[in-house]
Amino acid sequence: MANNLNDYNEKKIVGVFDTEQEASRAIGQLQARGIPSSEISVITRDREDLRTR
């Protein structure tokens, strides 16, 4: 993760998670570090898998 919030706009980071809980935890950690939800994208196998927080 970028040390400076200005740096994250220049980087693309990908994570692959086995469970929805792991992905949700990672999203929460990004948000806790100041990354706005509008800058976080989620890709799932099935639209039904995606739930908004």
C-alpha positions as CSV (number, residue, x, y, z in Angstrom):
1,M,0.0,0.0,0.0
2,A,1.2,3.5,-0.7
3,N,2.8,5.3,2.2
4,N,1.5,8.7,1.0
5,L,-2.2,9.1,0.0
6,N,-1.0,11.0,-3.1
7,D,0.8,8.0,-4.3
8,Y,-2.1,5.6,-4.6
9,N,-3.5,7.3,-7.6
10,E,-0.4,6.3,-9.6
11,K,-0.6,2.6,-8.6
12,K,-2.8,-0.3,-9.3
13,I,-3.0,-3.1,-6.7
14,V,-4.8,-6.4,-7.2
15,G,-5.8,-8.8,-4.5
16,V,-7.4,-12.2,-4.9
17,F,-9.4,-13.6,-1.9
18,D,-10.9,-17.0,-1.2
19,T,-13.8,-15.7,0.8
20,E,-16.1,-12.6,0.9
21,Q,-15.0,-12.1,4.5
22,E,-11.3,-11.8,3.5
23,A,-12.2,-9.3,0.7
24,S,-14.4,-7.3,3.0
25,R,-11.6,-7.1,5.6
26,A,-9.1,-5.9,2.9
27,I,-11.5,-3.2,1.8
28,G,-12.0,-2.1,5.3
29,Q,-8.2,-1.9,5.8
30,L,-7.9,0.2,2.7
31,Q,-10.6,2.6,3.8
32,A,-9.0,2.8,7.3
33,R,-5.8,4.0,5.6
34,G,-7.7,6.8,3.9
35,I,-8.5,5.2,0.5
36,P,-12.0,6.4,-0.5
37,S,-14.6,3.8,-1.6
38,S,-14.7,5.5,-5.0
39,E,-11.1,4.4,-5.6
40,I,-11.7,0.8,-4.8
41,S,-13.1,-1.7,-7.4
42,V,-14.3,-5.2,-6.8
43,I,-14.7,-7.9,-9.4
44,T,-16.7,-11.1,-8.7
45,R,-17.7,-14.1,-10.6
46,D,-21.4,-13.4,-10.2
47,R,-23.2,-10.1,-9.7
48,E,-25.1,-11.8,-6.8
49,D,-21.8,-12.2,-5.0
50,L,-21.3,-8.4,-4.7
51,R,-22.9,-6.6,-1.8
52,T,-22.4,-3.0,-1.0
53,R,-21.1,-2.0,2.4
